[in-house]
Amino acid sequence: MCRTSSTDENGAMKFQVQITETLQRLVEVDARSARDAELFVRQQYRSGEIVLDSSDHIDTDVSRVEK
Protein backbone atom coordinates (compact mmCIF):
# COMPACT_ATOMS: atom_id res chain seq x y z
CA MET A 1 0.00 0.00 0.00
CA CYS A 2 1.21 3.54 -0.77
CA ARG A 3 1.64 6.15 1.91
CA THR A 4 -1.26 8.64 1.87
CA SER A 5 -1.67 11.88 3.76
CA SER A 6 -5.28 12.92 3.09
CA THR A 7 -8.32 12.72 0.85
CA ASP A 8 -9.74 15.84 -0.84
CA GLU A 9 -13.43 16.68 -1.43
CA ASN A 10 -13.41 14.71 -4.72
CA GLY A 11 -12.12 11.56 -3.07
CA ALA A 12 -8.60 11.92 -4.52
CA MET A 13 -5.77 10.84 -2.25
CA LYS A 14 -2.24 12.16 -2.03
CA PHE A 15 0.62 9.79 -2.72
CA GLN A 16 4.35 10.20 -2.32
CA VAL A 17 6.41 9.53 -5.43
CA GLN A 18 10.18 9.60 -5.27
CA ILE A 19 12.43 10.72 -8.15
CA THR A 20 16.08 9.64 -8.09
CA GLU A 21 18.59 10.85 -10.67
CA THR A 22 22.05 9.34 -11.07
CA LEU A 23 24.96 11.38 -12.40
CA GLN A 24 28.30 9.85 -13.32
CA ARG A 25 31.56 11.08 -14.87
CA LEU A 26 34.79 9.29 -15.65
CA VAL A 27 37.78 11.44 -14.63
CA GLU A 28 41.29 10.55 -15.77
CA VAL A 29 44.22 11.83 -13.69
CA ASP A 30 47.94 11.18 -13.42
CA ALA A 31 48.97 9.92 -9.97
CA ARG A 32 51.54 7.69 -8.28
CA SER A 33 48.88 5.20 -7.18
CA ALA A 34 45.19 4.38 -7.59
CA ARG A 35 44.63 5.57 -4.00
CA ASP A 36 46.31 8.91 -4.72
CA ALA A 37 44.20 9.31 -7.86
CA GLU A 38 40.99 8.64 -5.95
CA LEU A 39 41.94 11.01 -3.12
CA PHE A 40 42.84 13.74 -5.60
CA VAL A 41 39.53 13.43 -7.46
CA ARG A 42 37.57 13.34 -4.17
CA GLN A 43 39.30 16.55 -3.09
CA GLN A 44 38.53 18.21 -6.44
CA TYR A 45 34.88 17.16 -6.16
CA ARG A 46 34.53 18.39 -2.56
CA SER A 47 36.14 21.74 -3.39
CA GLY A 48 33.82 22.28 -6.37
CA GLU A 49 36.51 21.95 -9.03
CA ILE A 50 34.54 19.00 -10.44
CA VAL A 51 30.81 19.66 -10.71
CA LEU A 52 28.49 17.10 -12.27
CA ASP A 53 25.68 18.47 -14.44
CA SER A 54 22.93 17.30 -16.78
CA SER A 55 25.46 16.06 -19.33
CA ASP A 56 26.56 13.49 -16.70
CA HIS A 57 23.03 12.08 -16.31
CA ILE A 58 22.90 8.29 -16.74
CA ASP A 59 19.62 7.19 -15.11
CA THR A 60 16.31 8.34 -13.63
CA ASP A 61 14.06 6.24 -11.42
CA VAL A 62 10.50 7.23 -10.49
CA SER A 63 8.80 5.08 -7.86
CA ARG A 64 6.00 5.16 -5.34
CA VAL A 65 6.99 5.34 -1.70
CA GLU A 66 5.53 2.27 -0.03
CA LYS A 67 4.21 2.26 3.53
ROFILO-908623 format. One record per residue: z negated, x negated, y of N, C-alpha, C in turn; residue in three letters. Coordinates in steps of 0.001 Angstrom, whole numbers, plus 524288, in hexadecimal, padded with zeros to 5 digits. Each point is the difference from the previous one (the first is absolute). Layout:
<drenfis>
+-------+-------+-------+-------+-------+-------+-------+-------+-------+------+
!   n.w !   n.u !   n.v !  ca.w !  ca.u !  ca.v !   c.w !   c.u !   c.v ! resn !
+-------+-------+-------+-------+-------+-------+-------+-------+-------+------+
!     Z !     X !     Y !     Z !     X !     Y !     Z !     X !     Y !  Ala !
...
+-------+-------+-------+-------+-------+-------+-------+-------+-------+------+
</drenfis>
This chain:
<drenfis>
+-------+-------+-------+-------+-------+-------+-------+-------+-------+------+
!   n.w !   n.u !   n.v !  ca.w !  ca.u !  ca.v !   c.w !   c.u !   c.v ! resn !
+-------+-------+-------+-------+-------+-------+-------+-------+-------+------+
! 80000 ! 7FCBC ! 7FB5F ! 80000 ! 80344 ! 804A1 ! 80000 ! 7FC90 ! 804E0 !  Met !
! 802C1 ! 801A0 ! 8040B ! 80043 ! 7FD18 ! 804EC ! 7FB4A ! 80147 ! 8035A !  Cys !
! 7FE83 ! 7FC54 ! 8032F ! 7FBB8 ! 800B0 ! 803AB ! 801CA ! 803A2 ! 8045C !  Arg !
! 7FD13 ! 80417 ! 8011F ! 8014D ! 8039C ! 80438 ! 7FB8B ! 80021 ! 803E0 !  Thr !
! 8013A ! 8013E ! 804E6 ! 7FBD8 ! 8003A ! 803E2 ! 7FF2E ! 8057F ! 8021B !  Ser !
! 8040F ! 80351 ! 80007 ! 7FF5C ! 8054F ! 801F3 ! 804E1 ! 80334 ! 7FEE7 !  Ser !
! 7FF7A ! 8051C ! 800D3 ! 8046E ! 80395 ! 7FF79 ! 800C0 ! 802A3 ! 80541 !  Thr !
! 804F0 ! 80054 ! 801E5 ! 800E1 ! 80294 ! 80507 ! 800C6 ! 805DA ! 7FF36 !  Asp !
! 8011B ! 802D7 ! 80444 ! 80071 ! 805B6 ! 7FFD2 ! 80497 ! 801DB ! 7FCAC !  Glu !
! 803C8 ! 7FCA3 ! 7FEEE ! 8047B ! 8016F ! 7FCB8 ! 7FF2C ! 7FE84 ! 7FA47 !  Asn !
! 7FB81 ! 7FDEF ! 7FEC3 ! 7FEE1 ! 7FE80 ! 7FAA5 ! 801D3 ! 7FA83 ! 7FE99 !  Gly !
! 80211 ! 7FD21 ! 803CF ! 801C5 ! 7FAA2 ! 7FEFE ! 7FB42 ! 7FC5B ! 7FFDB !  Ala !
! 80026 ! 7FC57 ! 7FC6E ! 7FBB9 ! 7FC39 ! 7FF80 ! 801C3 ! 7FABC ! 8020C !  Met !
! 7FC3C ! 7FCCE ! 8016A ! 80123 ! 7FAAD ! 801B3 ! 7FF46 ! 7FC52 ! 7FB67 !  Lys !
! 803A6 ! 7FC6F ! 7FF7A ! 7FFCA ! 7FC13 ! 7FBDD ! 8004A ! 7FA9C ! 80276 !  Phe !
! 7FDCC ! 7FC37 ! 7FD57 ! 80058 ! 7FA9D ! 801C9 ! 80443 ! 7FD3A ! 7FCE6 !  Gln !
! 803A5 ! 7FD9E ! 802D4 ! 80445 ! 7FD1F ! 7FDAA ! 7FFDC ! 7FA7C ! 80239 !  Val !
! 80003 ! 7FC44 ! 7FC8C ! 7FF7E ! 7FA7F ! 80181 ! 8054E ! 7FD4D ! 7FFF0 !  Gln !
! 80125 ! 7FCF5 ! 80420 ! 804D1 ! 7FCF3 ! 80051 ! 7FE77 ! 7FA3E ! 7FFE3 !  Ile !
! 8024C ! 7FD18 ! 7FC58 ! 7FEFC ! 7FA67 ! 7FF8D ! 80528 ! 7FD19 ! 80067 !  Thr !
! 8004B ! 7FC65 ! 803C1 ! 804A2 ! 7FCBC ! 80093 ! 7FEA5 ! 7FA72 ! 7FE5E !  Glu !
! 803A5 ! 7FD71 ! 7FD5D ! 7FF42 ! 7FA9A ! 7FE5B ! 803F8 ! 7FC94 ! 802D7 !  Thr !
! 7FDFC ! 7FBE5 ! 8027F ! 80343 ! 7FC29 ! 802A4 ! 7FF70 ! 7FAD8 ! 7FD22 !  Leu !
! 80444 ! 7FD12 ! 7FFBF ! 7FFE3 ! 7FB06 ! 7FD28 ! 803F6 ! 7FC42 ! 80262 !  Gln !
! 7FE78 ! 7FB04 ! 8007D ! 8039B ! 7FC01 ! 801EF ! 7FF1F ! 7FAFB ! 7FCFA !  Arg !
! 80436 ! 7FD7C ! 7FE90 ! 7FFB8 ! 7FAEA ! 7FD78 ! 80045 ! 7FBE2 ! 8044B !  Leu !
! 7FC11 ! 7FC83 ! 80026 ! 7FFB2 ! 7FBE8 ! 803F2 ! 80055 ! 7FAC0 ! 7FD30 !  Val !
! 80382 ! 7FCB1 ! 801BA ! 8009B ! 7FADC ! 7FDA0 ! 7FDD5 ! 7FBE0 ! 803BE !  Glu !
! 7FC70 ! 7FCC8 ! 7FE09 ! 7FDA0 ! 7FBE4 ! 8033A ! 7FFE8 ! 7FAE4 ! 7FCFC !  Val !
! 7FFC7 ! 7FBBA ! 802D7 ! 7FF3B ! 7FADD ! 7FDA2 ! 7FA2B ! 7FEDE ! 7FFF9 !  Asp !
! 7FDF5 ! 7FE57 ! 7FB88 ! 7FA6E ! 7FEC5 ! 7FF94 ! 7FF36 ! 7FC22 ! 7FB8C !  Ala !
! 7FB65 ! 7FD9F ! 7FFDA ! 7FEC4 ! 7FC30 ! 7FBE3 ! 7FEB6 ! 802A0 ! 7FACA !  Arg !
! 7FE53 ! 804F8 ! 80049 ! 7FEB1 ! 802D2 ! 7FB2C ! 800DE ! 805D5 ! 800D4 !  Ser !
! 8002A ! 802E3 ! 7FBB2 ! 80090 ! 805B1 ! 8004D ! 7FB5D ! 8025D ! 802E7 !  Ala !
! 7FB55 ! 7FDDD ! 7FF10 ! 7FB47 ! 801F2 ! 802A9 ! 80070 ! 7FF2F ! 805E0 !  Arg !
! 801B4 ! 7FB54 ! 8019F ! 800A9 ! 7FEEB ! 80591 ! 80405 ! 803AE ! 8026D !  Asp !
! 80434 ! 80106 ! 7FD2C ! 8040B ! 8038D ! 801F8 ! 7FDC6 ! 80572 ! 800CE !  Ala !
! 7FD1A ! 801E3 ! 7FC27 ! 7FDAD ! 8053A ! 80070 ! 7FC1B ! 80040 ! 8047B !  Glu !
! 7FCAA ! 7FC15 ! 8007B ! 7FC2A ! 7FFF6 ! 80444 ! 802A9 ! 7FFE3 ! 80554 !  Leu !
! 8042F ! 7FCF0 ! 80073 ! 802D7 ! 7FFA9 ! 804E6 ! 80260 ! 80545 ! 8017B !  Phe !
! 8027F ! 8029D ! 7FC3D ! 80269 ! 80507 ! 80113 ! 7FBD7 ! 80417 ! 8013B !  Val !
! 7FB9D ! 7FFF0 ! 7FD36 ! 7FBB5 ! 803A2 ! 80133 ! 7FE24 ! 7FF4B ! 805A5 !  Arg !
! 7FF72 ! 7FB17 ! 80196 ! 7FE34 ! 7FEDE ! 80555 ! 803FE ! 801F0 ! 803FC !  Gln !
! 804FF ! 7FF2A ! 7FEF9 ! 80414 ! 801E5 ! 80386 ! 7FFEA ! 805F7 ! 8005D !  Gln !
! 7FF2F ! 80295 ! 7FB93 ! 7FFCF ! 805B5 ! 7FFF0 ! 7FB4D ! 80200 ! 8031B !  Tyr !
! 7FB6C ! 7FDB4 ! 7FF00 ! 7FB34 ! 801AF ! 802B8 ! 80058 ! 7FF26 ! 805E8 !  Arg !
! 80294 ! 7FBC7 ! 80198 ! 80058 ! 7FEC5 ! 80597 ! 80463 ! 80300 ! 802BC !  Ser !
! 80316 ! 802F2 ! 7FD0F ! 80427 ! 8031B ! 80253 ! 80522 ! 7FD1C ! 8009E !  Gly !
! 80056 ! 7FB46 ! 7FDDC ! 804F1 ! 7FD21 ! 80035 ! 803FF ! 80252 ! 7FC41 !  Glu !
! 7FE2A ! 8026A ! 7FBCF ! 80357 ! 802F3 ! 7FC6F ! 7FE64 ! 805B5 ! 80089 !  Ile !
! 803B2 ! 80348 ! 80170 ! 7FEFA ! 80598 ! 8009B ! 80428 ! 802F4 ! 7FCEB !  Val !
! 7FE4C ! 802FD ! 7FC28 ! 803A4 ! 80321 ! 7FCE9 ! 80195 ! 804D1 ! 80323 !  Leu !
! 804F2 ! 8019A ! 7FF6E ! 801F1 ! 8048E ! 802CB ! 80364 ! 80356 ! 7FC62 !  Asp !
! 802BE ! 803B6 ! 80239 ! 80300 ! 803B3 ! 7FCD4 ! 80435 ! 7FD5C ! 7FCB2 !  Ser !
! 801CF ! 7FB6B ! 8019A ! 803F1 ! 7FD4F ! 7FCD8 ! 7FDA9 ! 7FDC7 ! 7FAF5 !  Ser !
! 7FACB ! 7FFDF ! 7FFA5 ! 7FD46 ! 7FE12 ! 7FB5B ! 7FE6D ! 8046E ! 7FC4B !  Asp !
! 80183 ! 804CA ! 80152 ! 7FE8C ! 80494 ! 7FCE5 ! 80299 ! 7FFD0 ! 7FAA2 !  His !
! 7FCDD ! 800A9 ! 7FBD8 ! 80237 ! 8000A ! 7FABB ! 7FEDE ! 80505 ! 7FCFB !  Ile !
! 7FC12 ! 80318 ! 801BC ! 7FEAE ! 804AD ! 7FCFD ! 7FCD1 ! 803C7 ! 80349 !  Asp !
! 800A3 ! 80511 ! 7FEE1 ! 7FCC4 ! 8041C ! 80251 ! 7FE61 ! 803B1 ! 7FBA9 !  Thr !
! 7FB08 ! 80169 ! 7FFF6 ! 7FDFD ! 803B2 ! 7FC2E ! 7FD6C ! 80477 ! 802F2 !  Asp !
! 80158 ! 804C7 ! 7FE9D ! 7FD93 ! 804A2 ! 8024A ! 7FD8B ! 80307 ! 7FB89 !  Val !
! 7FADC ! 800FD ! 80063 ! 7FD54 ! 802A5 ! 7FBAE ! 7FB94 ! 8036A ! 8020A !  Ser !
! 7FEFC ! 8041F ! 7FD0F ! 7FB97 ! 80369 ! 8013B ! 7FAFA ! 7FD30 ! 7FEC3 !  Arg !
! 7FBFD ! 8010D ! 802F9 ! 7FAD5 ! 7FDDD ! 7FEF3 ! 7FD43 ! 803ED ! 7FC80 !  Val !
! 7FEB6 ! 7FE4B ! 7FB51 ! 7FD81 ! 80381 ! 7FC32 ! 7FA20 ! 8001D ! 800E3 !  Glu !
! 7FDA7 ! 80452 ! 7FEAA ! 7FA55 ! 800B9 ! 8006A ! 7FD2B ! 7FCFF ! 7FBD9 !  Lys !
+-------+-------+-------+-------+-------+-------+-------+-------+-------+------+
</drenfis>
